[in-house]
Amino acid sequence: MKKLILLPLLFCFGIISAQELDGAWKLIQKNGETVSDREVIKIVQDGYFALGSKDLSNNEFLGAAGGELSLEDETLTEIRDFDTYDSENIGTEQEYNISWEGENRMEISDGMTTKIWERVSDESDALTGNWVITGRKRNGEINTMTPGDRRTVKILSGGRFQWIAFNSATKEFNGSGGGTYTAENGKYIENIEFFSRDASRVGASLDFEYEVKDGKWHHKGKSSKGEPIYEIWSPYNEAYQK
């Protein structure tokens, strides 16, 4: 009987530990030095993370990284799917020691570099999740796709979003962008804070219509280039085929 009670408790603890990371985080300190020349935002949701960085002086894109992660006790494990800082990290398992300063500040160290992250927000809405594109309308017809090595991911949590296009097998990075967003009453608004392809787009806002049907996010509006788009995004853990 004791074992039957213990197992559910351990399972619940694992869920709680994972949920502690969900939300948006900002890098505030690296190796004891305050980070003030750049902005680095890390979004965590559903066992996945993405981070994007820009130069605060000119909004130039500095880099992006992300992939699967898990938390067990004081060990954070990451397996990166993309990494513009060091492509050799892609596909490798990396472990970090994590410690908490309250619920909204965490210290992560690999033994050489220590970073302190502060939670921006853990708010959620109908679109909070990790998504992968599985459909796009062209010439009036929906073309479906099965995400594999080459895929486009969009992660939303804590009022922040980031999309990333990459190929985890070839380690090719095709682009990324992100910022803040709102999703209310069928209207989705993105406020661009960094864009790897064109820094001049920073500060722009894009309005879309959205609807979640059968668990899929239907996304309609105009792209940053003013072109009409209709996209279908599916939950990453369901649609991505390894």
C-alpha positions in Angstrom: 0.0 0.0 0.0 2.8 2.4 0.8 4.3 1.8 -2.6 1.0 2.6 -4.3 0.8 5.9 -2.4 4.4 6.8 -3.1 4.3 6.4 -6.9 1.5 8.9 -7.5 3.3 11.3 -5.2 6.5 11.0 -7.2 4.6 11.4 -10.4 2.9 14.6 -9.1 6.3 15.9 -8.0 7.7 15.4 -11.5 4.8 17.4 -13.0 5.2 20.2 -10.5 8.9 20.4 -11.2 8.4 20.7 -14.9 5.7 23.3 -14.5 8.0 25.5 -12.5 9.9 26.3 -15.6 6.9 27.1 -17.8 6.7 30.8 -18.8 9.0 33.5 -20.1 12.4 34.3 -18.6 14.9 37.1 -19.0 18.7 36.7 -18.6 19.7 39.3 -15.9 23.2 38.2 -14.9 26.1 36.2 -16.4 29.1 35.2 -14.2 28.3 37.8 -11.7 28.0 40.6 -14.3 24.7 42.4 -15.0 23.5 41.8 -18.6 22.6 45.3 -19.9 23.9 45.4 -23.4 21.5 42.8 -24.8 18.2 41.2 -24.2 17.9 37.5 -24.0 14.4 36.0 -23.5 13.9 32.3 -22.9 10.5 30.7 -23.3 9.7 27.3 -21.8 6.5 25.3 -22.4 5.5 21.7 -22.5 9.1 20.3 -22.2 10.5 22.6 -24.8 12.4 25.9 -24.8 13.5 28.6 -27.2 15.6 31.6 -26.6 16.3 34.7 -28.7 18.8 37.5 -28.2 19.2 41.0 -29.6 21.6 43.9 -29.2 19.8 46.6 -27.3 21.7 49.4 -29.0 20.5 48.6 -32.6 18.0 45.7 -32.3 20.4 43.5 -34.3 19.7 39.7 -33.9 22.5 38.0 -31.9 21.4 34.4 -31.8 18.9 31.7 -30.9 18.9 28.2 -29.4 16.4 25.7 -28.2 15.1 22.2 -28.0 13.8 19.6 -25.5 14.4 20.0 -21.8 13.6 18.2 -18.6 14.1 18.9 -14.9 14.8 16.4 -12.2 15.7 17.5 -8.7 18.6 20.0 -9.2 19.5 18.9 -12.7 18.3 20.5 -15.9 18.9 18.5 -19.1 18.7 20.0 -22.6 18.9 18.4 -26.0 19.2 21.2 -28.5 17.4 21.1 -31.9 19.0 24.4 -33.0 21.8 26.6 -31.8 23.2 29.5 -33.7 25.9 30.1 -31.1 27.5 26.7 -31.5 26.0 24.1 -33.9 28.1 21.4 -32.3 25.6 21.5 -29.4 22.8 20.3 -31.6 21.6 16.8 -30.8 23.9 16.5 -27.7 22.6 16.1 -24.1 23.8 18.9 -21.8 23.3 19.0 -18.1 23.2 22.0 -15.8 22.8 22.5 -12.1 19.8 24.6 -11.2 19.0 26.4 -8.0 16.1 28.7 -7.1 15.9 32.1 -5.5 12.1 32.1 -4.8 9.7 31.0 -7.5 10.7 33.6 -10.1 14.5 33.6 -10.2 16.8 30.7 -11.1 20.5 30.2 -11.3 21.8 27.8 -14.0 25.4 26.6 -14.2 27.4 24.2 -16.2 30.4 24.5 -14.0 32.1 27.2 -16.2 29.3 29.7 -16.8 26.6 30.7 -14.4 23.5 32.5 -15.5 20.7 34.0 -13.5 17.3 34.2 -15.1 14.3 36.1 -13.8 10.7 35.1 -14.7 9.0 37.7 -16.9 5.6 36.0 -16.7 3.9 32.7 -16.5 0.5 33.8 -17.7 -1.3 31.6 -20.1 -4.2 31.7 -22.7 -5.8 29.7 -25.4 -2.7 29.6 -27.5 -0.1 28.9 -24.8 1.9 25.9 -26.0 4.5 24.6 -28.3 3.3 24.4 -31.9 4.7 23.1 -35.2 3.3 24.1 -38.6 1.4 21.3 -40.4 -0.6 23.2 -43.0 -0.6 26.2 -45.2 -3.1 27.5 -47.7 -1.8 28.1 -51.3 -4.0 28.9 -54.3 -7.1 28.3 -52.2 -6.1 24.8 -51.1 -4.6 23.7 -47.8 -1.3 21.8 -48.3 -0.5 19.6 -45.3 2.9 18.6 -44.1 4.4 16.2 -41.6 7.1 17.9 -39.5 10.4 15.9 -39.5 14.0 17.0 -39.3 13.1 20.2 -41.2 10.4 22.0 -39.3 9.1 25.4 -38.1 8.2 25.7 -34.4 6.4 28.4 -32.6 6.4 28.5 -28.8 4.1 30.7 -26.8 4.1 31.2 -23.0 4.2 34.0 -20.5 2.9 36.5 -23.0 5.9 35.9 -25.3 6.3 34.1 -28.6 9.2 32.9 -30.7 9.2 31.0 -34.1 12.1 29.1 -35.4 12.7 27.5 -38.8 15.5 24.9 -38.8 16.7 21.4 -39.8 17.9 19.5 -36.8 19.6 16.8 -38.9 21.7 19.1 -41.1 22.0 21.7 -38.3 20.7 24.4 -40.7 19.1 27.5 -39.2 16.7 29.3 -41.5 15.4 32.1 -39.3 13.7 33.2 -36.1 11.7 36.0 -34.7 9.8 36.8 -31.5 8.4 39.3 -29.0 5.2 39.8 -27.1 1.7 38.8 -28.0 -2.0 38.9 -27.0 -4.7 36.4 -27.9 -8.2 37.4 -27.1 -11.6 36.9 -28.6 -10.3 35.4 -31.8 -7.7 38.1 -32.4 -4.0 37.4 -32.1 -1.5 40.3 -32.1 2.3 39.9 -32.4 4.6 42.7 -31.3 8.0 42.0 -32.9 11.0 42.6 -30.7 13.6 40.7 -32.7 13.8 39.3 -36.2 16.9 37.5 -37.6 16.1 38.4 -41.2 15.4 42.1 -40.8 16.1 44.2 -37.7 14.1 47.1 -39.2 10.9 45.1 -38.5 11.5 45.4 -34.8 8.7 47.5 -33.3 6.1 46.4 -35.8 2.8 44.8 -34.8 0.9 42.3 -36.8 -2.8 41.5 -36.4 -4.3 38.0 -37.1 -7.5 36.1 -36.7 -7.2 32.8 -34.8 -9.3 29.8 -34.0 -8.4 26.6 -32.2 -10.3 23.7 -33.9 -9.9 20.1 -33.0 -6.8 21.1 -31.0 -5.2 22.8 -34.0 -4.4 26.5 -34.2 -5.8 28.1 -37.4 -3.9 31.4 -38.1 -5.1 33.9 -40.7 -3.9 37.4 -41.7 -0.9 39.0 -43.4 2.8 38.3 -43.0 5.5 40.8 -42.1 5.8 41.4 -45.9 2.1 42.2 -46.2 1.3 38.9 -48.0 -1.9 37.0 -47.0 -1.4 33.8 -45.0 -3.5 31.0 -43.7 -1.6 28.5 -41.5 -2.4 25.5 -39.4 -0.3 24.8 -36.3 -0.5 21.5 -34.4 0.7 20.6 -30.9 4.4 19.8 -31.2 4.3 16.6 -29.1 1.5 15.2 -31.3 2.6 16.2 -34.8 6.4 16.1 -34.8 7.7 12.8 -36.2 11.3 12.0 -35.0 
